């Protein structure tokens, strides 16, 4: 059991290490470049051509090159470093129009970008085109479609949680029985007795890891696709600029943007609460503490999240809550 978990974790870790990752646009001094009106952090490895922010990108890139040239003339950097830093700089005019991007656009990059990010970005854009160019609605529909595809795995995981709840009294007895025994023979006996309980209640400890193995890459791919598609953060949805952060909205006088972090905090709390698994009391206290810390961190982070990311997060969490409620009612 432990061996299988370790294998899954190792594979997942390897996959994440191979990610292309969002590359923030920085000036010659390494400072992150932002859209002045929305405080949206500009991304250098965007997948398609920006429209509303095209001039902002061009000016930022020209300024970056000029600063490198000044550093070269002043002798602060060598010619080799100058060529290295400017060789792969973004060329806006060579990028495709966002509504015309394809899965194979730009050829094969990394496994992460080519297999996860580009296909997901293509789906979002094309769903948006079908929905009257409403890309906020495209985020909602794409999120729901992904959750529906994952539903069989999620339901199986929920059933596992129910079975663990039923098996908890027996598992607690085993824990108490071997609480003060650390010798190898006792540990083997404890493991065998626990496996017998798992078998009795049809519990597969690996199934929870499998759901995480599927969901975590999709989450990061979705997150990255949203940041690398200018067509998303250049548009509005329900009167909200999708590139605007709640903090930037409040600073510009649009205080209603501050409602977004509150919504994020509420849906995150209930989503986490419904996904908590039954554990021994000491482990449960640690788990509750970890969940509470995560909820607070997500709430604070949401002030600097773009509206597009918040839409995805809220819809994803709401779907999880509704799904869990339906599964419990069906039982």
Residue pairs with C-beta under 8 A, 6 or more apart in sequence:
1 195
1 205
1 206
4 205
4 206
4 209
5 205
5 206
5 209
8 206
8 209
8 210
8 213
9 209
11 213
12 212
12 213
12 216
12 217
15 111
15 112
15 217
16 216
16 217
16 220
18 110
18 111
18 112
19 110
19 112
19 113
19 220
19 224
20 45
20 109
20 110
20 112
20 113
20 117
20 224
21 112
21 224
22 43
22 45
22 224
22 227
22 228
23 43
23 44
23 45
24 32
24 33
24 41
24 42
24 43
24 44
25 32
25 33
25 41
25 42
25 43
25 44
25 57
25 60
25 61
25 90
26 32
26 33
26 44
26 64
27 33
27 60
27 63
27 64
27 67
28 63
28 64
28 67
28 68
28 71
29 67
32 41
32 42
33 41
33 42
33 60
34 40
34 41
34 42
35 42
35 53
35 56
35 243
36 56
37 248
37 252
38 233
38 241
38 243
38 244
38 245
38 248
38 306
39 244
39 245
39 247
39 248
39 251
39 304
40 233
40 243
40 244
40 245
40 248
40 306
41 227
42 53
42 56
42 57
42 60
43 227
43 228
44 90
45 90
45 228
46 90
46 95
46 228
46 229
46 230
47 95
47 98
47 101
47 105
47 106
47 117
47 118
47 121
47 225
47 228
47 229
48 95
48 96
48 97
48 98
48 100
48 101
48 105
48 229
48 230
48 231
49 92
49 93
49 95
49 96
49 97
49 98
49 230
50 56
50 57
50 92
50 230
50 234
51 98
51 230
51 231
51 234
52 230
52 234
53 230
53 234
54 92
57 90
57 92
58 92
61 89
61 90
61 92
64 89
65 86
65 89
68 77
68 82
68 85
68 86
69 82
71 77
71 82
72 78
72 79
72 82
77 85
96 102
96 105
98 125
98 229
98 230
98 231
99 125
99 129
99 231
101 118
101 121
101 122
101 125
102 122
103 118
103 119
103 122
104 118
105 118
108 114
109 118
112 221
116 217
116 218
116 220
116 221
117 221
117 224
117 225
117 228
120 142
120 218
120 221
120 222
120 225
121 225
121 228
121 229
123 142
123 145
124 135
124 138
124 139
124 142
124 225
124 226
124 229
124 232
125 135
125 138
125 229
125 231
127 138
127 141
127 142
128 134
128 135
128 137
128 138
128 231
131 137
131 138
131 141
133 235
134 237
135 231
135 232
135 235
135 237
135 242
136 235
136 236
136 237
136 238
136 240
136 242
136 308
136 311
137 237
139 226
139 232
139 308
139 311
139 312
139 315
140 311
140 315
142 222
143 222
143 312
143 315
143 316
143 319
144 315
144 319
146 218
146 222
147 154
147 316
147 319
147 320
147 323
150 211
150 214
150 215
150 218
151 323
153 210
153 211
153 214
154 211
154 320
154 323
155 323
155 327
156 207
156 211
157 207
157 208
157 211
158 324
158 327
159 327
160 203
160 204
160 207
160 208
161 277
161 278
162 331
163 201
163 202
163 203
164 171
164 201
164 203
164 277
164 278
165 278
166 201
167 197
167 198
167 200
167 201
167 203
168 278
170 197
170 200
171 194
171 197
171 280
172 280
174 190
174 193
174 194
174 197
175 280
177 190
177 193
178 186
178 187
178 189
178 190
181 187
181 190
197 203
198 204
198 205
208 277
219 316
222 312
223 309
223 312
226 232
226 233
226 306
226 308
226 309
226 312
227 233
227 306
227 309
232 242
232 243
232 308
233 242
233 243
233 306
233 308
234 242
234 243
235 241
235 242
236 242
237 307
237 311
240 257
240 260
240 307
241 249
241 307
242 306
242 307
242 308
242 311
243 306
243 307
243 308
244 254
244 257
244 306
244 307
245 257
245 303
245 304
245 305
245 306
245 307
246 257
246 258
246 260
246 261
246 302
246 303
246 304
246 305
246 310
247 303
247 304
248 257
249 255
249 256
249 257
249 258
250 257
250 258
257 307
260 302
260 307
260 310
261 299
261 302
261 303
263 310
263 314
264 298
264 299
264 302
264 305
264 310
264 313
264 314
265 295
265 298
265 299
265 302
267 313
267 314
267 317
267 318
267 321
268 295
268 298
268 299
268 313
268 317
269 295
270 317
270 321
271 317
271 318
271 320
271 321
272 291
272 294
272 295
273 291
274 320
274 321
274 324
274 325
275 320
275 324
276 287
276 288
276 291
277 287
278 284
279 287
302 310
302 313
305 313
